[in-house]
Amino acid sequence: MTDKETDKLIDELYDQRTILFAVLCNSFYPLSWKTRMVGTGNVSEGYFIAGIFTPKGVFRLLCEDKHWGTFQVIERESIPKYDGSTTKNIDTLHSLNDDWETVADMLASLPPDLVV
């Protein structure tokens, strides 16, 4: 495999990962968000951050602008302070599937205008 082919494959995998995360966020719309802002100012040009609140904390992903419209979630001006987590903290996402009772409680505690 050439370097160009490897780069193309990595780009495709990154796009697929972003789209799958968007599907998850859109499915849990009231718990999800996107922003171009971070505590120190704007996210790097060409990118935004998407995230979701879970029973084990916040999971976030840096996404390319081309995926902005794929995330049909709330746009936030401010977001939870970065807790140092990385995509290696995938167990945070697993908690959406493993802890339905807490997810139900989280959804029930939302303001009515956020629940679809």
N, C-alpha and C positions, 0 to 999 in steps of 0.2 A: 504494500500500500504506500502510495506517495504521500509526502507531507501535505499536499493540496487535498488529497482524498481524505486524509486523517482530519484535517481542519474542517472539511465539509461534513464529515460524520459527527464531529464534536458539536458543530453548529446545529445540526439536525437533532441531536440528542438534547441539547440545551433548549431548543424550541419545543420539543415534545414534553420535556419536564415542565416548562413554563405553562404550556397548554393544559397539562394534567393538573397542575396546581390551580390554574384558573377555574377548571371544572369543579374542583373541590371547594374553592372559595365561593364560587357562584352557587353551589349547592347549600352552603352554610352562609348565605348572603348576610344575615344579621350579625354574624360574628366576624365578618371579613372587611377589609379596607384596602385602599391604595393611596399612595401619596408621592409627590415629587419633593416633599420637604423632609428634612431631618433636623435634629436639634441644633446643628451647626449651620443650617442653611439648606440650600437645594441639594438634591441628589445629583450625582455626576450627569452632565448633559448626555441625553440619549437613553437615560435609564429612569426607572421609578421603583419604588418598593411596594410590594403587595404583602399582606399579612393576614393572619387569622388567629383569633383568640381560641385557645383550647383549654381543657381541664388542667393540662400541665404547663400552661404558659402560652407565650406568643411564638408563633412560627412565622418567619418572614423570608422573602426571596427577592433578590435584586433582579429586575426584569428589564428587557429592552423595550423602548418606547413603542415599537411596532405591535406589542401585545397589550397596550393600554386599553383598547376597546374590548379586548377579550375578557377582561376582568369587569364584570357587571356588578360592582360592589360600591360601597360608600367611599367617596373621596374625602380624605381627612386632611386638615391643615396641620394637625399635630398628631404624633403617634407615640405609643409607649416607648419609654427610654430603652435603648438597646441594651440587652442583658448579656451580650457576649456570645449568644448562641449562634451556631452555624448550621448548615444543612446536615451536619453529622448528628444533630439533635432530632433525628427523624421520629423518635419515640414521642415527641410532642404531638406530631400528627396522628400517630397511632392512638393516642388517647381520645380522639374524636370517635373512633370506632369501638374502643375498649371500655369507655366510661359513659354510656348513654344517659345514665341517670344525672350525672353532672352536666352533660351537654344540655339535657332537657331543662335543668334548673337554670343554666346560663341563658337559654333562650327565653324562659319564662320571666326572667328578671329584666329583660330589655324593655325600653319604652315601647308602647304599642305602635308608634309610627315607624319603628324599624322592623317590625315583624311583617313578613309578606305571606 
